[in-house]
Amino acid sequence: MTAPTWTVHVDSGLCMGSGICAGAKPGVFRLDGPAAEAAVDQLAPDEAVLDVADMCPAGAITVHDAEGTEIGPRP
Amino acid sequence: MTAADERTRQYPFNKQEGLDLDPAYRAARETPGMIRVQMPFGEPAWLATRYEDARFVLGDRRFSRALATTSDEPRTQSYQRAGGILAMDPPDHTRLRVLIASAFTVRRVEKLRPRVRELAEGLLRDMVAAGAPADLVDAFALPLPVQVICELLGVPAEDRHLFRAWSDALLSTSSLTLEEYQRNDSELRAYIAGLVALRRAEPADDLMSALIAARAEDEDRLSETELVELCVAVLVAGHETTATQIPNFAHVLLANPDRLAQLRADPGLIPAAVEELLRFIPLGAGSAFARYATEDVQVGEVLVRAGEPVLAAIGSANHDDARFPAADTLRFDREETSHLGFGHGVHHCLGAPLARLELQEALRALVTLDGLREASEPVWKTQMLVRGPRSMPVAW
């Protein structure tokens, strides 16, 4: 039995490189090139990551729970 | 395309009155590379007029805004504006922006919709009750975003007469003296600092109190000066452009009666109409806030040398046929809607979700007013960063 894990994804076509995600959660997102990307394959559930998905000005970040359901950005 | 054009043109191109896009932009878009421009003050700059180039310059991290503060930045007024968040680069910029970004998420902003709708409908009702003609700016377009941003930030809306005068001066492109500019800047800062002191003693459920709490938690995250500057930026940026775009939208729709009729018949089109109007209306008289190359950067056909400034002409980029087919036509069913009306990259408008919501609710209310028409020509602002009516007499 493993701990429930989330995954994050950045749509590089939508990303405008605002850097909000990498600034708010540097361990989860990185911005080295023109578009941000996930810095981890999986992560423990973390409300702050949903906040980041909400904050993305391009709406480029999606967060999925262990079952694969999209949980962020929140509607 | 013709040959590259190496002459240096006087800039900005657009007239202050009206919302036309000067034909010089189309000519520049059809010329390879970028053109050289000279603003009334500051050093010459490159001007990016095509969508692809403008978007690239705004988005590429090798371009800096902070470098403008130590350069002779291209500008319309003699003095250089105080920096603030728009003159910062990551990571400092990101540190500040993250602090307020959570207040402007689509999710948080959407909760304000009922209140914004109530305000818009109430202002319109009062305007109609007072009888025609009315000034759409004074009765509707200005009080709506002022009230919303005041409630969100925690500034008394009754102080509007005070901060409007300061805000106008700070956004002016006119020949204010440096002393006049600095006096307005310091009076607005002192006013906000006074409110911060009040909120620190007695916190409320507003953005100012949230920023004060963030600073109390970790002083390295936000200095006192930055706290005041952020509140000033949110207040000024939070109402001026929206208050200007509401009458601009009305002016353009009244000139395109088929589109207005379309919205009246199907209010479901309003979000698409807002995006299209944001694209269609060249808000600025010219481009501002030059991006400085921190190293040699290839922009299309031009190698921009380290230390050179580039201006992104957003109004022109939004009328680039290569990105938006028949770009000079206003239509609400475009497939490509990724306009640069809110900018792009790290400085993409922080308040975009709020601006969208306010513009949607303003339009939703306005299209219900049967027979709306301009009672006389609008009186246009002059010498401001954004173009639009200073007053717009309307009847119905």
Chai-1 contact restraints between the chains, C-beta under 6 A:
chainA,res_idxA,chainB,res_idxB,connection_type,confidence,min_distance_angstrom,max_distance_angstrom,comment,restraint_id
A,M16,B,G59,contact,1.0,0.0,6.0,A-B,restraint_1
A,M16,B,H344,contact,1.0,0.0,6.0,A-B,restraint_2
A,M16,B,G345,contact,1.0,0.0,6.0,A-B,restraint_3
A,M16,B,H348,contact,1.0,0.0,6.0,A-B,restraint_4
A,G17,B,G59,contact,1.0,0.0,6.0,A-B,restraint_5
A,G17,B,G345,contact,1.0,0.0,6.0,A-B,restraint_6
A,S18,B,V346,contact,1.0,0.0,6.0,A-B,restraint_7
A,S18,B,H348,contact,1.0,0.0,6.0,A-B,restraint_8
A,G19,B,P90,contact,1.0,0.0,6.0,A-B,restraint_9
A,G19,B,T94,contact,1.0,0.0,6.0,A-B,restraint_10
A,G19,B,V346,contact,1.0,0.0,6.0,A-B,restraint_11
A,I20,B,A101,contact,1.0,0.0,6.0,A-B,restraint_12
A,G23,B,T94,contact,1.0,0.0,6.0,A-B,restraint_13
A,G23,B,V98,contact,1.0,0.0,6.0,A-B,restraint_14
A,A24,B,V98,contact,1.0,0.0,6.0,A-B,restraint_15
A,D54,B,T105,contact,1.0,0.0,6.0,A-B,restraint_16
A,D54,B,R107,contact,1.0,0.0,6.0,A-B,restraint_17
A,M55,B,A101,contact,1.0,0.0,6.0,A-B,restraint_18
A,M55,B,S102,contact,1.0,0.0,6.0,A-B,restraint_19
A,M55,B,T105,contact,1.0,0.0,6.0,A-B,restraint_20
A,P57,B,H348,contact,1.0,0.0,6.0,A-B,restraint_21
A,R74,B,R107,contact,1.0,0.0,6.0,A-B,restraint_22
